[in-house]
Amino acid sequence: MKKGFFLAAIAVMALAFTAKAQETEMPKYQRSSLHMVLLTTDEPTLEGSEDFSDYLDQSWQNYPFPEKYNRHAIAYTQGYGGKPKGSFLEFINQYKNGFAGMGLLEAKELMENFSSGKEYKEELVTATQNLIESEKIGNQLIRKWFNIQDDGSWDYELIKERAAYNANQAAIAEANAVAKGVQAIFDQGEDLIANTFVTFSKLAFYENEPVANFTKELAMFIASFTPAPANKIMVVAAETAYNATRRGYSARTTTALYKLDWTEEVKATFYDMFKEDNKIDMEKFNAYTFPMSLVGIETGSSTTIDAMGGLSEMIGIEAKKPDDLLINQTIVRNIDKLFAKLQNTYEVFAPVSQIISVNPLMADMGMKEGLEGGEKFDLLEPQLNEETNKIEWKSIGVVKVDKKGIWDNRYSLTEEAKNAAETEQKGTVLSNNKKAAVGMVVKQVVKNKKK
């Protein structure tokens, strides 16, 4: 009875959605839902370098929420991520006096850990999983979806809103009287809840020189174990890399991406929480921990080159430090880069973008989404599955991004850029496709995709 009541309530939404879809030429596509958490950790700063930590929180607050997702805001927005091991900042401070006494295999392992951040990521995943359990992040997400109150009352207004449902009282009465195709139509709401994500991000901003010098010294130490002439090539490569990267500043974001587990088992547990008065048993709800699964963890770096650094050294003056606006913009754009990396790596997190023009063919996406030109996108058309009564998006072709027509929709704090944005194009040009129509969507064909 508990499950029957819950399914009947959801059926109201689904029947209304089906009717709405048949009335209009193009239904709204269903976007994934996202919540973002900023993590703080007890990581060291680079010895002898300026501490930029004060800028990190403000830059995070300035970051515009990714518009390709529904904002699924919950109370938990910042967390303590502990002191992860394997931070490259930790490596640099630890080995600032050189690598004396270290063997070749140990040096190579250090280089691998420094480059990949493997240990750092593993520790960060452990910290985020502990936070998910202790803070019951999954429970908070479900409470948001169903607007669950402390007394167990709930509603499905948010699901209706995000699924573009438009039920009126007559439709509700009819749906309650005719329980036809309940389970199939219920899947419309299920898809929304299943595609709920949370990101846990750690930000850093630092001077390039200590990092570049550490990398050079470690590479040259490894080269000292290598016979000629290969060792000379390694030394030249290390020096070249150092000179190319030592001036300027870098932003670095590491993000762990999680997805809400909305499996048949979890749903059955949730249904069992409904009482005879149609309210949720909050004692059961609070005792249960709604699970979440790690989709993946990625790191992205962005560098601000100190173009005047070389000239400053030649004429004997101190190079100019980046100003507050430049630091903030670099960090925010680095977060953009990291999100684009997650979207282009994990198929389940890849967003869709609407077609906004057919002559030329354009979609509402750009450099913020990491486009550089040549990327392939599936052109998706909504089609009604008569067996399930569901609207499904089917690929009817593949289009490519025109390198010369990419929209620069990246975050900028300069007035010049903001003013220019008022007159610039508002989308990215794609290769022509005669089947394309305004309202259809495109979804990137993910390279080396991880599901």
C-alpha positions as CSV (number, residue, x, y, z in Angstrom):
1,M,0.0,0.0,0.0
2,K,2.9,2.3,0.8
3,K,4.5,1.8,-2.6
4,G,1.1,1.9,-4.3
5,F,0.3,5.3,-2.9
6,F,3.7,6.7,-3.8
7,L,3.6,5.3,-7.4
8,A,0.1,6.7,-7.9
9,A,1.3,10.1,-6.8
10,I,4.2,10.0,-9.2
11,A,1.9,8.7,-11.9
12,V,0.0,12.0,-11.8
13,M,3.1,13.8,-12.8
14,A,4.0,11.4,-15.5
15,L,0.5,11.4,-17.2
16,A,0.6,15.2,-17.1
17,F,4.0,15.2,-18.7
18,T,2.9,12.8,-21.5
19,A,0.0,15.0,-22.3
20,K,2.2,18.1,-22.3
21,A,4.7,16.5,-24.6
22,Q,2.1,15.6,-27.1
23,E,0.8,19.2,-27.1
24,T,4.1,20.8,-27.9
25,E,6.6,20.3,-30.7
26,M,9.6,20.0,-28.4
27,P,9.6,19.0,-24.7
28,K,12.3,20.3,-22.4
29,Y,15.2,18.0,-22.0
30,Q,15.8,16.7,-18.5
31,R,19.0,18.1,-17.0
32,S,21.0,16.4,-14.3
33,S,21.0,17.9,-10.9
34,L,24.2,19.1,-9.1
35,H,25.4,20.3,-5.7
36,M,28.9,21.6,-5.1
37,V,31.0,21.4,-1.9
38,L,34.2,23.3,-1.2
39,L,36.8,21.4,0.8
40,T,39.4,22.8,3.1
41,T,42.5,20.8,4.1
42,D,45.5,21.2,6.3
43,E,48.0,21.4,3.4
44,P,51.3,23.3,3.7
45,T,52.0,26.4,1.7
46,L,55.2,26.6,-0.3
47,E,58.0,27.8,2.0
48,G,59.2,31.2,1.0
49,S,56.2,31.9,-1.2
50,E,53.2,34.1,-0.7
51,D,50.1,32.5,0.9
52,F,47.1,32.9,-1.5
53,S,44.6,30.9,0.6
54,D,42.5,34.1,1.4
55,Y,41.6,34.2,-2.3
56,L,40.3,30.7,-2.6
57,D,37.0,31.0,-0.7
58,Q,36.1,34.3,-2.4
59,S,36.9,32.8,-5.8
60,W,34.7,29.8,-5.1
61,Q,31.9,32.2,-4.1
62,N,32.4,34.1,-7.4
63,Y,32.1,30.9,-9.5
64,P,28.9,31.0,-11.5
65,F,26.9,27.8,-11.1
66,P,27.2,25.5,-14.2
67,E,24.0,26.4,-16.2
68,K,23.8,23.0,-17.8
69,Y,22.7,21.5,-14.5
70,N,19.8,22.0,-12.1
71,R,21.1,23.6,-8.9
72,H,20.2,21.0,-6.2
73,A,21.3,23.2,-3.2
74,I,21.5,21.6,0.2
75,A,22.7,23.0,3.6
76,Y,26.1,21.4,3.5
77,T,28.3,23.6,1.3
78,Q,31.8,23.5,2.9
79,G,33.6,20.7,4.6
80,Y,36.9,19.8,6.2
81,G,38.9,17.4,4.1
82,G,41.6,16.6,6.6
83,K,45.3,16.6,5.7
84,P,45.7,14.4,2.5
85,K,49.0,12.7,2.0
86,G,50.9,13.0,-1.2
87,S,50.3,16.8,-1.9
88,F,52.8,18.1,-4.3
89,L,53.3,21.1,-2.0
90,E,54.2,18.6,0.7
91,F,56.7,16.9,-1.6
92,I,58.4,20.2,-2.4
93,N,58.8,21.3,1.2
94,Q,60.0,17.9,2.2
95,Y,62.7,17.6,-0.4
96,K,63.8,21.3,-0.6
97,N,67.3,20.3,0.4
98,G,67.7,17.7,-2.4
99,F,67.5,14.0,-2.8
100,A,70.7,12.8,-1.2
101,G,70.6,9.1,-0.1
102,M,67.6,8.3,-2.3
103,G,67.8,5.4,-4.7
104,L,66.7,5.4,-8.4
105,L,63.5,3.3,-7.8
106,E,62.5,5.6,-4.9
107,A,63.2,8.7,-7.0
108,K,61.1,7.3,-9.9
109,E,58.2,6.4,-7.5
110,L,58.4,10.0,-6.0
111,M,58.2,11.4,-9.6
112,E,55.2,9.3,-10.4
113,N,53.4,10.3,-7.2
114,F,54.3,13.9,-7.7
115,S,53.1,13.9,-11.3
116,S,49.9,11.8,-10.9
117,G,48.8,12.8,-7.5
118,K,47.7,9.2,-6.9
119,E,48.2,9.1,-3.1
120,Y,46.7,12.6,-2.8
121,K,43.6,11.6,-4.7
122,E,43.2,8.3,-2.7
123,E,43.4,10.2,0.6
124,L,40.9,12.8,-0.7
125,V,38.4,10.1,-1.7
126,T,38.6,8.6,1.7
127,A,37.9,12.0,3.3
128,T,34.9,12.7,1.1
129,Q,33.4,9.3,1.6
130,N,33.7,9.8,5.4
131,L,32.0,13.2,4.9
132,I,29.2,11.7,2.8
133,E,28.4,9.2,5.6
134,S,28.8,11.5,8.6
135,E,26.9,14.3,7.1
136,K,24.3,12.0,5.4
137,I,24.7,13.9,2.1
138,G,22.4,11.4,0.3
139,N,19.6,12.0,2.8
140,Q,19.9,15.7,2.3
141,L,19.6,15.2,-1.4
142,I,16.5,13.1,-1.1
143,R,14.9,15.6,1.4
144,K,15.5,18.3,-1.2
145,W,13.9,16.2,-4.0
146,F,10.7,15.5,-2.0
147,N,10.7,18.6,0.2
148,I,10.5,16.3,3.2
149,Q,9.7,18.1,6.4
150,D,10.6,17.2,10.0
151,D,7.0,15.8,10.6
152,G,7.3,13.5,7.5
153,S,5.1,15.5,5.2
154,W,6.4,15.8,1.6
155,D,5.4,16.8,-1.9
156,Y,6.6,16.4,-5.5
157,E,6.6,20.0,-6.6
158,L,10.4,20.0,-7.4
159,I,10.1,16.9,-9.5
160,K,7.1,18.4,-11.4
161,E,9.1,21.6,-12.0
162,R,12.2,19.9,-13.3
163,A,10.4,17.4,-15.4
164,A,8.3,20.2,-17.0
165,Y,5.1,18.6,-15.6
166,N,2.0,20.7,-15.7
167,A,-0.8,18.9,-13.9
168,N,-4.1,20.6,-13.2
169,Q,-6.7,19.4,-10.7
170,A,-8.8,17.6,-13.5
171,A,-5.7,15.7,-14.6
172,I,-4.9,14.7,-11.0
173,A,-8.5,13.4,-10.5
174,E,-8.4,11.4,-13.7
175,A,-4.9,9.9,-13.0
176,N,-6.1,8.8,-9.5
177,A,-9.1,7.1,-11.1
178,V,-7.2,5.4,-13.9
179,A,-4.0,3.8,-12.6
180,K,-2.8,2.8,-16.1
181,G,0.9,2.4,-16.9
182,V,1.9,3.6,-13.5
183,Q,5.3,1.9,-13.3
184,A,6.4,2.8,-16.8
185,I,5.4,6.4,-16.5
186,F,7.0,6.6,-13.0
187,D,10.4,6.2,-14.6
188,Q,10.1,9.8,-15.8
189,G,10.6,11.0,-12.3
190,E,13.0,8.2,-11.5
191,D,15.4,9.4,-14.1
192,L,15.6,12.8,-12.5
193,I,16.5,11.5,-9.1
194,A,19.0,9.0,-10.4
195,N,21.0,11.7,-12.2
196,T,21.9,13.7,-9.0
197,F,25.5,14.6,-8.5
198,V,27.7,16.2,-5.9
199,T,31.2,17.5,-6.4
200,F,33.8,18.0,-3.6
201,S,36.5,20.4,-4.7
202,K,39.9,21.5,-3.3
203,L,41.4,24.7,-4.7
204,A,45.0,25.9,-4.7
205,F,46.9,28.9,-6.1
206,Y,50.7,29.1,-6.0
207,E,53.8,30.5,-7.6
208,N,55.3,28.4,-10.4
209,E,59.0,28.6,-9.6
210,P,59.2,26.3,-6.6
211,V,57.2,23.6,-8.4
212,A,59.2,24.0,-11.6
213,N,62.5,23.9,-9.7
214,F,61.5,20.7,-7.8
215,T,60.5,19.0,-11.0
216,K,63.8,20.0,-12.7
217,E,66.0,18.9,-9.7
218,L,64.2,15.5,-9.4
219,A,64.4,14.9,-13.1
220,M,68.1,15.7,-13.1
221,F,68.7,13.4,-10.1
222,I,67.1,10.6,-12.0
223,A,69.2,11.5,-15.0
224,S,72.4,11.0,-12.9
225,F,71.6,7.3,-12.8
226,T,71.2,7.2,-16.5
227,P,74.1,6.4,-18.9
228,A,75.2,8.7,-21.6
229,P,74.0,10.0,-24.0
230,A,70.5,9.6,-22.7
231,N,71.4,11.4,-19.5
232,K,72.4,14.6,-21.4
233,I,69.1,14.6,-23.3
234,M,67.2,14.3,-20.0
235,V,69.2,17.2,-18.5
236,V,68.5,19.4,-21.4
237,A,64.8,18.5,-21.3
238,A,64.6,19.3,-17.6
239,E,66.3,22.7,-18.1
240,T,64.0,23.5,-21.0
241,A,60.9,22.6,-19.0
242,Y,62.0,24.6,-16.1
243,N,62.6,27.8,-18.1
244,A,59.3,27.4,-19.8
245,T,57.2,27.1,-16.6
246,R,59.0,28.8,-13.8
247,R,57.6,32.3,-14.3
248,G,54.0,33.0,-13.3
249,Y,51.3,31.4,-11.1
250,S,49.1,28.4,-11.3
251,A,45.6,27.5,-10.1
252,R,44.9,23.8,-9.4
253,T,41.6,22.2,-8.6
254,T,41.1,18.6,-7.5
255,T,37.4,17.4,-7.6
256,A,35.8,14.1,-6.5
257,L,32.5,13.5,-8.4
258,Y,29.8,11.4,-6.7
259,K,26.4,10.2,-7.9
260,L,23.4,9.4,-5.8
261,D,22.6,5.7,-5.8
262,W,18.9,5.4,-6.7
263,T,18.8,1.7,-7.3
264,E,15.8,-0.7,-7.0
265,E,17.0,-1.7,-3.6
266,V,17.3,1.9,-2.4
267,K,13.9,2.8,-3.8
268,A,12.3,-0.2,-2.1
269,T,13.8,0.9,1.2
270,F,12.5,4.4,0.7
271,Y,9.0,3.2,-0.2
272,D,9.0,1.2,3.1
273,M,9.3,4.4,5.0
274,F,5.8,5.6,4.1
275,K,3.3,5.3,6.8
276,E,-0.5,4.7,6.6
277,D,-1.1,8.5,6.9
278,N,1.0,9.0,3.8
279,K,3.8,10.6,5.7
280,I,7.3,9.4,5.9
281,D,8.5,7.7,9.0
282,M,11.3,10.1,9.9
283,E,12.9,7.7,12.4
284,K,13.4,5.2,9.7
285,F,14.5,7.9,7.2
286,N,17.1,9.4,9.6
287,A,18.4,5.9,10.6
288,Y,19.1,5.0,7.0
289,T,22.0,6.4,5.0
290,F,21.2,6.9,1.3
291,P,24.3,5.7,-0.5
292,M,26.4,7.6,-3.1
293,S,29.0,6.2,-5.5
294,L,32.2,7.7,-6.6
295,V,32.1,8.5,-10.4
296,G,35.7,9.7,-10.5
297,I,38.3,12.1,-9.3
298,E,40.2,14.5,-11.5
299,T,42.8,17.3,-11.2
300,G,43.1,20.3,-13.5
301,S,45.8,23.0,-13.6
302,S,45.8,26.5,-15.2
303,T,48.8,28.7,-15.5
304,T,49.0,32.5,-15.6
305,I,52.3,33.4,-17.3
306,D,54.3,36.3,-16.0
307,A,55.1,37.8,-19.4
308,M,57.2,40.5,-17.8
309,G,59.2,38.1,-15.7
310,G,62.1,37.7,-18.1
311,L,62.3,41.4,-18.8
312,S,62.2,42.2,-15.1
313,E,65.2,39.9,-14.5
314,M,67.2,41.5,-17.3
315,I,66.8,45.1,-16.1
316,G,67.0,44.2,-12.4
317,I,63.6,45.0,-11.0
318,E,61.1,42.9,-9.2
319,A,58.4,41.3,-11.3
320,K,54.8,42.5,-10.8
321,K,52.6,40.2,-8.7
322,P,49.2,39.3,-10.1
323,D,46.4,41.5,-8.9
324,D,43.3,40.3,-7.0
325,L,41.2,40.2,-10.2
326,L,43.7,38.2,-12.1
327,I,44.0,35.7,-9.3
328,N,40.3,35.3,-9.0
329,Q,39.8,35.0,-12.7
330,T,42.5,32.4,-13.0
331,I,41.0,30.3,-10.2
332,V,37.5,30.5,-11.6
333,R,38.6,29.6,-15.1
334,N,40.5,26.7,-13.7
335,I,37.3,25.4,-12.1
336,D,35.7,25.7,-15.5
337,K,38.5,23.6,-17.0
338,L,38.1,20.9,-14.3
339,F,34.3,20.7,-14.9
340,A,34.9,20.4,-18.6
341,K,37.4,17.6,-17.9
342,L,34.9,15.7,-15.8
343,Q,32.2,16.1,-18.5
344,N,34.5,14.9,-21.2
345,T,35.7,11.9,-19.2
346,Y,32.6,10.5,-17.6
347,E,29.7,9.8,-19.9
348,V,27.2,9.8,-17.1
349,F,28.1,13.4,-16.2
350,A,28.1,14.8,-19.8
351,P,25.5,17.5,-20.1
352,V,23.4,18.3,-23.1
353,S,23.1,21.7,-24.9
354,Q,20.2,23.1,-26.9
355,I,20.3,23.9,-30.5
356,I,19.5,27.7,-30.7
357,S,20.0,28.2,-34.5
358,V,20.0,26.2,-37.7
359,N,21.4,28.7,-40.1
360,P,24.1,28.5,-39.1
361,L,23.7,25.5,-36.8
362,M,24.6,26.7,-33.3
363,A,24.3,25.3,-29.7
364,D,24.5,27.1,-26.4
365,M,27.9,26.0,-25.3
366,G,31.5,27.3,-25.7
367,M,35.0,27.6,-24.3
368,K,33.7,27.3,-20.8
369,E,32.7,23.7,-21.6
370,G,36.3,23.1,-22.9
371,L,35.6,23.3,-26.6
372,E,38.6,23.8,-28.8
373,G,37.3,22.7,-32.2
374,G,36.6,19.3,-33.9
375,E,34.7,17.8,-31.0
376,K,31.9,15.4,-32.0
377,F,28.4,15.7,-30.7
378,D,25.3,13.5,-31.1
379,L,22.3,15.4,-32.4
380,L,19.4,14.2,-30.3
381,E,15.7,14.3,-31.2
382,P,12.9,13.6,-28.7
383,Q,10.8,10.5,-29.7
384,L,7.9,8.9,-27.9
385,N,8.4,5.3,-26.9
386,E,4.9,3.9,-27.4
387,E,5.6,0.8,-25.2
388,T,6.7,2.8,-22.1
389,N,4.9,6.0,-22.9
390,K,8.2,7.8,-22.2
391,I,9.9,10.6,-24.2
392,E,13.4,9.4,-25.1
393,W,16.2,11.3,-26.8
394,K,17.5,9.4,-29.9
395,S,20.6,10.2,-31.9
396,I,19.8,11.2,-35.5
397,G,23.3,12.2,-36.6
398,V,26.7,13.5,-35.5
399,V,27.9,17.1,-35.8
400,K,31.3,18.7,-35.2
401,V,32.4,21.9,-33.6
402,D,33.7,24.6,-36.0
403,K,37.1,25.7,-34.7
404,K,36.5,29.2,-36.0
405,G,33.1,29.6,-34.5
406,I,33.6,28.8,-30.8
407,W,31.8,31.1,-28.3
408,D,34.0,32.5,-25.6
409,N,31.6,32.2,-22.7
410,R,34.3,32.0,-20.0
411,Y,34.1,33.9,-16.8
412,S,35.8,37.4,-16.9
413,L,36.0,40.2,-14.3
414,T,37.2,42.9,-16.7
415,E,34.7,45.5,-17.9
416,E,36.1,45.3,-21.4
417,A,35.3,41.6,-21.6
418,K,31.8,42.1,-20.1
419,N,31.0,44.8,-22.6
420,A,32.3,42.8,-25.5
421,A,30.1,39.9,-24.4
422,E,27.0,42.0,-25.1
423,T,27.7,42.0,-28.8
424,E,29.4,38.7,-29.3
425,Q,27.8,35.5,-30.5
426,K,25.8,33.5,-27.9
427,G,26.6,30.0,-29.1
428,T,29.1,27.8,-30.9
429,V,28.8,27.0,-34.6
430,L,28.5,23.3,-35.6
431,S,28.8,21.5,-38.9
432,N,25.5,21.5,-40.9
433,N,22.8,18.8,-40.5
434,K,19.6,19.0,-42.5
435,K,17.7,17.1,-39.7
436,A,18.5,19.7,-37.1
437,A,15.8,21.9,-35.6
438,V,15.7,24.5,-32.9
439,G,14.9,22.8,-29.6
440,M,16.8,19.7,-30.3
441,V,19.9,19.0,-28.1
442,V,23.5,17.8,-28.7
443,K,25.5,15.7,-26.3
444,Q,29.3,15.3,-26.6
445,V,30.7,12.0,-27.8
446,V,33.1,11.3,-24.9
447,K,36.6,10.3,-25.8
448,N,38.0,7.3,-23.8
449,K,34.8,7.5,-21.9
450,K,34.5,6.2,-18.3
451,K,30.9,5.2,-17.4
